[in-house]
Amino acid sequence: MSVDVTGDSSTWHQPTEDAEEIVTEALRDLARWLYRQLQSEYDHLTSDEAIEEGIVVNEYTFTVGERRFG
C-alpha cells in the first residue's frame, strides 16, 4: 500500500523521508483500534446478558418448543 503524503497548500513543505511510513503506521493503528472496538461491541451484543435483557425489555414470550409467542 502506498500513501501520498504530498500537500496542496500555500504553506506546503517537503515531507520528511519517513512521512509515508509514519502515516501508514498511524492508519494501521487506527484500523486495529477500530477493529477492537467493533469486536468488543459485538461480544457485548451477543452475550447472554445482552440477549436476556433484550428479551425482557421487549417483553418477548416463548412457547415450550422455544418458538416466539405473541
C-alpha positions in Angstrom: 0.0 0.0 0.0 1.2 3.5 -0.8 0.2 6.7 1.0 0.6 10.0 -0.8 2.0 12.4 1.8 2.3 15.4 -0.5 0.3 18.5 0.2 -1.5 21.1 -1.9 -1.3 24.2 0.1 0.4 27.6 0.0 2.3 26.7 3.2 3.4 23.3 1.8 6.8 22.0 2.9 8.7 19.0 1.6 7.6 15.9 3.6 10.3 14.1 5.7 11.8 10.9 4.4 9.8 8.8 6.8 6.4 10.7 6.5 4.8 7.9 4.4 5.9 5.2 6.9 4.6 7.3 9.9 1.2 8.0 8.2 0.9 4.3 7.2 1.6 3.1 10.7 -0.9 5.7 12.2 -3.6 4.4 9.8 -2.8 0.8 10.8 -3.0 1.7 14.5 -6.4 3.3 13.8 -7.6 0.2 11.9 -6.5 -2.0 14.8 -8.2 0.2 17.4 -11.5 0.3 15.3 -11.4 -3.5 15.0 -11.0 -3.9 18.7 -13.9 -1.5 19.3 -16.1 -3.4 16.9 -15.1 -6.8 18.4 -15.9 -5.5 21.9 -19.3 -4.2 20.9 -20.1 -7.5 19.0 -19.1 -9.5 22.1 -21.3 -7.4 24.3 -24.3 -7.5 22.0 -24.1 -11.3 21.6 -23.5 -12.0 25.3 -26.1 -14.0 27.2 -26.8 -11.0 29.4 -27.5 -8.6 26.5 -29.8 -11.1 24.8 -31.7 -11.8 28.0 -32.0 -8.0 28.6 -33.4 -7.6 25.0 -36.0 -10.3 25.7 -37.1 -8.8 28.9 -37.2 -5.2 27.7 -39.2 -6.1 24.6 -41.4 -8.4 26.6 -40.9 -11.4 24.3 -42.6 -14.6 25.3 -41.8 -18.1 24.1 -43.6 -21.5 23.9 -42.3 -24.7 25.4 -40.9 -25.5 22.0 -38.8 -22.3 22.2 -40.8 -20.5 19.5 -41.6 -16.9 19.9 -45.2 -16.4 21.1 -47.2 -13.3 20.7 
